[in-house]
Amino acid sequence: MHVAKVFKFYLVSFIAAALLFLTASSCFADVDEKAFSAAQKRQIEGVVHDYLIANPEILIEVSMALKHKQMDDMKINALKVAKENAKTIFSTAHSPAIGNPEGKITIVEFYDYYCPHCRDMELILADLMKSNKEIRVVEKILPIFGERSQFAAKIALAADMQNKFDKMQAILMNSKNISLLMSADYQQKVYDLAQKAGLNVKKLKDDMINKAISAEIDANYALAGKLLPNQIATPIFIVGKSDLTDKEKIKFFVGAVEKEKLNAAIKGLGA
């Protein structure tokens, strides 16, 4: 929300409080609260102004309350969207998946290879899959950080066409390769690493311009835009039963999530 709108919100709130105070006083007992004179309005504005100057911390408190309310509203909307679009979100028709393909629990992750929080969560997801063999992770690649992200998304999906998504995932998520991914000739360096990992680089390049890959990325953007209509962010996690039964227990998370919270969501689904 813009600063001007936030300040207007504060001002209206304090004016309302001032009105209650003034109309409750005996000296204003005969005044119609809907018909304040210009002088009275200036007096009320002065009260509000002086109070804000004397107590600026109030603005911080109200700002935090507003932020929490917006976050709660966002989560309510996201859960509603996740349940309404569960069949598409949980589908692996076009999206890569790792873990147990027949797992009873699905974690859907929207992520960007250049998102540091996504890299951190990669380790947490690996630990979860190692400790629970009923987990399937559906990968919704969401390149929101520009040209490099777009390249990484396309080459990862192209690798999936060779049934070697896991190898490309390891290349792009390996912390040792960060400097390579940030270099001026990052594309060639990724191709070189892909060749060493056993991928067909010529096929990768051909498949990267396949319309199916562009369609997958566009579809991920569309879904993320429904989940977070005001501002798309990564990572996003949606946890539910793979067979889509009991949709009411679907959980939604945005940003880095503690392993314990994801575990609790999984256990809440009976796995």
C-alpha positions in Angstrom: 0.0 0.0 0.0 1.3 3.5 -0.8 2.5 5.7 2.0 -0.1 8.3 1.2 -2.9 5.8 1.6 -1.4 4.4 4.8 -1.2 7.9 6.3 -4.8 8.6 5.3 -5.8 5.4 7.1 -4.0 6.6 10.2 -5.5 10.1 10.0 -9.0 8.8 9.6 -8.6 6.5 12.5 -7.3 9.2 14.8 -10.0 11.7 13.7 -12.6 9.1 14.5 -11.0 8.7 18.0 -10.9 12.5 18.4 -14.5 12.8 17.4 -15.5 10.3 20.0 -13.6 12.2 22.7 -14.9 15.6 21.7 -18.5 14.6 21.4 -18.4 12.8 24.7 -17.3 16.0 26.5 -20.0 18.2 28.1 -18.9 21.3 26.3 -19.8 19.6 23.0 -23.0 18.1 24.3 -25.3 20.3 22.1 -23.2 20.0 18.9 -24.3 17.8 16.0 -21.3 15.5 15.4 -22.2 15.5 11.6 -22.1 19.3 11.4 -18.7 20.5 12.8 -17.8 24.0 12.0 -14.5 24.8 10.1 -13.0 25.9 13.3 -13.9 22.7 15.1 -12.5 20.6 12.3 -9.3 22.5 12.5 -9.2 21.9 16.2 -9.7 18.2 15.7 -7.0 18.1 13.0 -4.7 19.9 15.5 -5.4 17.3 18.1 -4.6 14.5 15.7 -1.5 16.2 14.4 -0.1 16.9 17.9 -0.9 13.4 19.1 1.0 11.9 16.1 4.0 14.2 16.7 4.1 13.3 20.4 3.5 9.6 19.8 5.1 8.5 16.4 5.4 5.0 17.6 1.7 4.7 17.1 2.2 4.8 13.4 4.6 1.8 13.6 2.0 -0.2 15.6 -0.8 0.6 13.2 1.5 -0.2 10.2 2.3 -3.6 11.7 -1.3 -4.3 12.4 -2.2 -3.4 8.8 0.6 -5.6 7.5 -0.6 -8.6 9.5 -4.1 -8.1 8.3 -3.0 -7.9 4.7 -1.0 -11.1 5.2 -3.9 -12.9 6.7 -6.2 -11.7 3.8 -3.6 -12.9 1.3 -3.4 -16.4 2.9 -7.2 -16.7 2.9 -7.3 -15.8 -0.8 -4.4 -18.1 -1.6 -5.9 -21.1 0.2 -9.2 -20.5 -1.6 -7.4 -20.4 -5.0 -5.3 -23.4 -4.2 -8.5 -25.5 -3.4 -10.3 -24.2 -6.5 -7.3 -25.0 -8.8 -6.0 -28.0 -6.9 -6.3 -30.4 -9.9 -4.1 -28.1 -12.1 -1.7 -27.2 -9.3 -1.0 -30.8 -8.2 -0.8 -32.1 -11.8 2.5 -33.4 -13.2 1.2 -33.5 -16.8 3.7 -30.8 -17.7 5.6 -30.1 -14.5 8.6 -32.1 -13.3 8.3 -34.1 -10.1 10.8 -35.6 -7.7 10.5 -37.9 -4.8 8.1 -40.8 -4.8 5.9 -40.5 -7.9 3.2 -42.6 -6.1 3.6 -40.7 -2.8 0.4 -40.0 -0.9 1.5 -36.5 0.0 2.4 -33.8 -2.6 4.3 -30.6 -1.9 4.0 -28.2 -4.8 6.8 -25.6 -5.0 6.9 -22.5 -7.1 10.5 -21.3 -7.2 13.2 -19.5 -9.1 16.8 -20.8 -9.4 18.2 -17.4 -8.6 16.1 -17.0 -5.4 18.3 -17.6 -2.3 15.4 -18.7 -0.2 14.5 -21.3 -2.8 18.1 -22.6 -2.6 17.8 -22.9 1.2 14.5 -24.7 0.9 16.0 -27.2 -1.6 18.0 -28.8 1.3 14.9 -28.9 3.5 12.8 -30.6 0.9 15.6 -33.1 0.3 15.6 -33.9 4.1 11.8 -34.3 4.1 11.9 -36.7 1.2 14.7 -38.7 2.8 12.8 -39.1 6.0 9.3 -39.6 4.5 9.0 -41.9 1.4 5.4 -40.8 0.9 6.3 -37.4 -0.4 6.2 -36.2 -4.0 7.4 -32.7 -4.9 5.9 -31.1 -7.9 8.2 -28.4 -9.4 6.6 -25.3 -10.7 9.5 -23.2 -12.0 8.7 -19.5 -11.8 11.4 -17.3 -13.3 10.8 -13.9 -11.8 14.4 -12.6 -11.7 14.9 -11.7 -15.3 16.8 -13.2 -18.2 19.1 -15.5 -16.2 16.0 -17.0 -14.4 14.3 -17.5 -17.8 17.3 -19.4 -19.1 17.6 -21.6 -16.0 13.9 -22.4 -16.2 14.0 -23.3 -19.8 17.1 -25.5 -19.6 15.7 -27.3 -16.5 12.4 -28.1 -18.4 14.4 -29.1 -21.5 16.4 -31.5 -19.3 13.1 -33.0 -18.1 12.4 -33.9 -21.8 15.5 -36.1 -21.6 14.3 -37.5 -18.3 17.3 -35.9 -16.6 15.6 -33.1 -14.7 17.3 -34.2 -11.5 20.8 -33.8 -13.0 20.0 -30.3 -14.2 18.4 -29.5 -10.9 21.6 -30.5 -9.1 23.7 -28.2 -11.5 21.5 -25.2 -11.0 20.9 -25.6 -7.3 24.5 -26.5 -6.3 25.9 -23.7 -4.2 29.3 -24.4 -5.6 28.1 -23.3 -9.0 26.8 -19.8 -7.9 29.8 -18.0 -9.3 29.4 -19.8 -12.6 25.7 -18.9 -12.8 26.5 -15.2 -12.1 29.3 -15.0 -14.6 29.0 -13.1 -18.0 29.2 -16.4 -20.0 26.9 -18.3 -17.6 24.9 -19.9 -20.4 28.0 -21.6 -21.9 29.2 -22.7 -18.5 25.8 -24.3 -17.8 25.9 -26.1 -21.1 29.4 -27.4 -20.3 28.2 -28.7 -16.9 25.2 -30.3 -18.6 27.4 -32.1 -21.0 29.6 -33.4 -18.2 26.5 -34.7 -16.5 25.5 -36.7 -19.5 22.9 -34.5 -21.1 22.6 -34.0 -24.9 23.3 -30.2 -25.2 22.2 -30.0 -28.8 18.8 -31.4 -27.8 18.7 -29.1 -24.8 19.1 -26.1 -27.0 16.4 -27.3 -29.5 14.0 -28.1 -26.7 14.5 -24.8 -24.9 12.6 -23.1 -27.7 9.8 -25.6 -27.7 6.4 -24.0 -27.3 5.5 -26.5 -24.6 8.2 -25.1 -22.3 7.0 -21.5 -22.8 3.5 -22.7 -22.1 4.5 -24.4 -18.9 6.2 -21.2 -17.6 3.2 -19.1 -18.6 0.9 -21.5 -16.8 3.0 -21.2 -13.7 2.9 -17.4 -13.8 -0.9 -17.6 -14.2 -1.3 -19.8 -11.2 1.1 -17.8 -9.1 -0.8 -14.6 -10.1 -4.0 -16.1 -8.8 -2.4 -17.2 -5.5 -0.7 -13.9 -5.0 -2.6 -11.3 -7.1 -0.8 -8.2 -5.7 2.8 -9.4 -5.9 4.3 -12.7 -7.1 7.1 -14.0 -4.8 9.1 -17.1 -4.4 9.2 -19.7 -3.0 5.5 -20.7 -2.6 4.5 -24.1 -1.1 1.2 -25.9 -1.3 0.8 -29.1 0.7 -2.0 -31.6 0.3 -2.9 -35.2 -0.4 -1.9 -36.4 -3.9 -5.3 -37.8 -4.6 -6.8 -34.4 -3.8 -9.1 -35.8 -1.1 -9.8 -33.7 1.9 -9.0 -30.4 0.2 -9.9 -28.5 3.3 -6.6 -29.7 4.8 -4.5 -28.1 2.0 -1.8 -25.8 3.5 -0.3 -22.7 1.8 3.1 -21.1 2.6 5.0 -18.2 1.0 8.7 -17.5 1.6 11.2 -19.7 3.4 9.5 -22.2 5.7 10.9 -24.0 8.7 11.1 -27.8 8.3 9.0 -28.2 11.4 6.1 -26.3 9.8 6.2 -28.4 6.7 6.4 -31.5 8.7 3.3 -30.4 10.8 1.4 -29.9 7.6 2.4 -33.3 6.3 1.4 -35.0 9.6 -1.9 -33.1 9.5 -2.7 -35.0 6.3 -2.1 -38.3 8.0 1.4 -39.1 6.7 
